[in-house]
Amino acid sequence: MVELRNVDGLATPPGYTHVATTSAGLVFTAGAVPLDADGELVGADDPVAQARQVLANLEMQLAAGGATPADVVKTTVYVAGASHERQGAVWEVVQASPFAMAPSTLIGVALLGYRGQLVEVEAIAVIDR
């Protein structure tokens, strides 16, 4: 069985849900984005501020699925642009977070979904059901 849900306190996503859980104890998040609860971009032109907002939103998504950062078995970190400095700055935020030890992939991409968005992170977690 799969349960899809959105998270109170996060902006409602257009056409998808924030988190999916399975009866087998898997928790999948949509990519967490740097939007506040009102759907406004946080940290325009500031990858560090965006990364912090993204990770806070990701924790909320996981909590809605019954998971914590300690339950995460994989993250994927997307950073817009071809700047190693920007990627490094975002990676430092991730490494200073509770997600640091999870296996992770850092990917540079040309463009992310929201105007001005520089960072997105998705996660997979496993919980006891």
C-alpha positions in Angstrom: 0.0 0.0 0.0 1.2 3.5 -0.8 0.0 6.7 0.9 0.6 10.1 -0.7 0.3 13.3 1.3 1.2 17.0 1.5 2.7 18.6 4.5 1.1 21.3 6.6 3.4 24.2 6.9 4.9 23.8 3.4 3.6 25.5 0.2 1.2 23.2 -1.7 3.1 21.7 -4.7 1.6 22.1 -8.2 0.4 18.6 -9.2 2.4 16.3 -7.0 2.7 15.4 -3.3 5.5 16.1 -0.8 5.9 12.5 0.5 4.9 9.0 -0.2 5.1 6.2 2.3 4.7 2.4 1.8 3.4 -0.3 4.1 6.9 -1.8 3.8 8.4 1.2 5.7 9.8 3.1 2.7 9.5 6.9 2.7 10.1 8.8 -0.5 10.2 12.6 -0.7 9.6 14.9 -3.6 12.5 17.3 -4.1 12.5 19.8 -1.2 12.6 23.3 -2.5 13.6 26.7 -1.0 10.0 28.0 -0.6 8.5 29.2 2.6 5.0 28.2 3.7 3.4 30.9 1.6 5.2 29.6 -1.6 7.8 32.5 -1.7 11.4 31.8 -2.6 13.8 32.1 0.3 17.3 33.3 -0.3 17.2 34.8 -3.8 20.7 34.4 -5.3 22.0 32.9 -2.1 22.7 29.1 -2.4 23.5 28.8 1.3 20.2 30.3 2.5 18.4 28.2 0.0 20.1 25.0 1.1 19.2 25.7 4.7 15.5 26.3 3.8 15.5 23.2 1.6 16.9 21.0 4.4 14.4 22.4 6.9 11.6 21.6 4.5 13.0 18.2 3.9 12.9 17.4 7.6 9.2 18.5 7.6 8.5 16.2 4.7 10.2 13.3 6.4 8.4 13.9 9.6 5.1 13.7 7.8 6.1 10.3 6.6 7.1 9.2 10.1 10.9 9.5 9.4 13.8 11.5 10.7 17.1 12.4 9.1 18.6 9.4 10.9 16.3 7.1 8.8 17.5 8.5 5.5 19.3 5.9 3.3 19.9 8.2 0.3 19.8 11.8 -0.7 20.2 13.5 -4.0 21.3 17.1 -4.0 20.7 19.3 -7.1 22.5 22.6 -7.5 21.7 24.9 -10.5 24.5 26.3 -12.5 28.0 25.3 -13.5 29.8 26.8 -10.5 31.9 24.5 -8.3 32.0 27.2 -5.7 28.2 27.2 -5.5 28.2 23.4 -5.3 30.8 23.5 -2.6 28.8 26.0 -0.6 25.7 23.9 -0.8 27.6 20.7 0.1 29.0 22.4 3.2 25.5 23.1 4.4 24.5 19.5 3.8 27.6 18.2 5.6 26.8 20.4 8.6 23.2 19.0 8.7 21.7 15.8 10.2 21.8 14.4 6.6 25.6 14.4 6.4 26.2 10.7 6.8 23.6 9.4 4.3 24.8 8.2 1.0 24.4 11.1 -1.3 24.8 12.3 -4.9 25.6 15.9 -5.7 24.5 16.9 -9.2 24.9 20.2 -11.1 22.0 21.0 -13.3 21.2 23.8 -15.7 17.8 24.7 -14.3 15.5 23.8 -11.4 11.7 24.1 -11.3 11.0 27.5 -9.7 12.3 30.9 -10.9 15.4 31.7 -9.0 15.7 28.3 -7.4 19.3 27.2 -6.9 19.0 24.1 -4.7 16.8 21.0 -4.4 17.2 17.9 -2.3 15.3 14.6 -2.3 15.5 11.7 0.1 14.6 8.1 0.6 14.2 6.8 4.2 13.4 3.4 5.8 11.2 3.2 9.0 9.8 0.4 11.1 6.1 -0.2 10.4 
